[in-house]
Amino acid sequence: KVSFKKINTIHLILILIISIIPLLYSYNQSFYKDLVKEDGIIEYLTAIFLFLSSIVLFISFLKIKKYHSIFNFGLFLSVIVLFFGFGEEISWGQRIFNIESPTFFNRNNLQGETNIHNLMIDGVKLNKWIFTYGSVLFFTFYFFITPFLYKKGIIPKSLLNKFSFVVPNYFQSLLFLFSTIVINLFDYDKISELWECSFATTIFFVCLSPLNKKGN
């Protein structure tokens, strides 16, 4: 059994590696661009970590005898959201299996791909409003307010446990904050791919070892 300390160490190493990748741009632009390109290593790592996160939570969901209970809503919802993120990241296998986009996505998707996050409808970019502005609010609440409420409030702690929502610990939240700040110091092409990979990596370790896991 992997210890809590070892899990944190592995998480730290991965986040440090992801965070220093922008420094490669100054020394070898082509190598940097190969890492962050469409269907590149970083994009697939993001997809893999989101997929593994959904699997980890799905296994936890199945281990609960009364998994049909409303009180396991948090686990079930998280599995769906993370798997959706995985599917979106690889455009639901479109490029892998060379599937042509339906007419709707050809007309409304900025990249002509079968995914939602690149849609632009009536001049409104969903990626900007939902996946950028919305995600900032969500991540701020989830990574920084939720752990505080869990630690300090009896009612929030009870509700989060009761409905089986995984809660990040302070170490995981600080690592994510660190990577967010460092990565966004750079304004290179596709720098957001690294931030997404940092998030996917962190959420995997949250699912693996949340604050509200026995023994943490």
Disulfide bonds with the S-S distance in Angstrom:
none
